[in-house]
Amino acid sequence: MNKSELIDAISQKLNLPLREASSITDTILNTMVDAMASGDAIEIRGFGSFVVKNYDTYYGRNPKTGQKIEVPPKKLPFFKVGKELKERVNSRT
């Protein structure tokens, strides 16, 4: 499912015009992005949690030259699936 399909599903499920469903979807996603950008975690019970993981500097290799390079510290978003979602996905197999 992509963003457009999500907007369509919300529009149909709640009997809303596409413009309103799009606005709702954008508001939710932008709020989540802003929270994670400021370092906050997001927990949606039954679905999962989104956190930002911090990675320290490490040394890697340039695949072309084999030269050692320093990779700067970085932050990456991480999703941990919730128990209820995991059970629903596994019950469909």
Buried (B, 14 or more C-beta within 10 A) or exposed (E): EEEEEBBBEBBEEEEBEEEEBBEBBEEEEEEBEEBBEEEEEBEEEEEBBBBBEEEEEEEEEEEEEEEEEEEEEEEEEEEEEBEEEEEEEEEEE
